[in-house]
Amino acid sequence: MEAIVSILSPKFMKVLPRKGRVQATHSQQCLWVLESGKERSSPLQNHLEELLSWIESNADSLLCLRDKCSFDLFCGFSSGSGQGGFGIASSNLLRMGELGVDLILDLYPPTID
């Protein structure tokens, strides 16, 4: 993990240890998280654009890690009323495809107070 962090060294980063199960034995895995740095209330599109710009500017470093790591953009979305949605510009979908980065959307229902 130290080698990965030294290559990427982002401004917003968390390293979270996780335990995984591989063929009935425990192995140590890590999750490396890059946050956009945008306000949580900013539109999803703004977060994606910030993260994609960072990924593009570090593409060479990321490519050398591809055989050791998997990459995705994980986005959570919630609406207070349960209504609403978001859009992703086709240009950003194209950027994700060109970078080989998957998009994971985690949708949260409204909470009942």
N, C-alpha and C positions, 0 to 999 in steps of 0.2 A: 504494500500500500504506500509506503514511503516513496517508492520510485514513481508511482502514479502521481502522488501529490507534488513531488519535485518537478515533474514534467508540466503539470497543469497550473499549479499555484494560483488559483482564482481568488478574486476579492471576497466573494461570498461562498463559503464552503463549510460543510459539516462532514465529518467522518463518523459513521455510526456502525459499531460492531454488531454483527448479526450472526446467529448460529443457524447453520443449514444442515440438512441431513443428506448425506451422500452414501448410498448403498449401506444403510444401517449404521454408519459411523458419523460422528459429528465432525464438522470442519468449520473453520473460522472464515467468514466472509465479511466483506465490508461494503457499505453503501456510500458512495461519494455523491454529495448533493450540491448542485450549483443553483443558487437562487437568483432571480432576475434583478433584485435590488429595487424593484418598483414597489409602490404602495400596494397593499393587498386589494384595495378598491379599484386599482387601475384595470382597464379592460384586458381580457385575456390576450387579445391581439398584441398589446404593448409588451406583455411579459414574453410572449413567443418571439417577437421581433428582437428584443434584448438578448434573449438566450441564443437565438439563431445567429445573431451577429457575433457573439462570443465564440460559439462553436466554429463559425466560418473563419474567424481570425486565429483559431487554434487548431485548424483542421489537420495540419501536418503532424502535430503532437498526438492528436486523437487517433489518427490512422495507424501510428506505430503501436498503439495500445489495443487495437481492434481484436487481435487474436487472444488477448488476456481478459478483455472486458466487454460488456454489452452496454449500449447507450440507448437511452430513450428520453423523451420529454414527457414528464408526468405532470398533469394539470388537474387540479381539483376545482370543481364548480358547484356552487350552491345558490339557490334562489330562495329568498325569504318566503315567497308565496307559493313556490313550487312551479311557477310559470316563468317563462323567459328562456333565454338561450344565448348563444354566442356564435359568431362567425369566424372562420379562419380564411384569410385571403388565399386565393389560388397560388399567388406568388410565394407565400410562406409554405404551402403544401409542397410546391415544387422544390423549394430550398431544402425542406426536410428529406424529400426523396433523393435529391442529389447528394446529400450528406449521409444517407443511409441511417437516419435517425427515426425511430418509431415514435408515434404519439399515443400516449395513454391518457384517457380522460376518465377521471373519477368523479362521478356525479353524486351529490349529496341531496337527499330530500330535505324539505324544510323541517325545522325542529318544532315540536309542540311545546309551548311554554306552559 
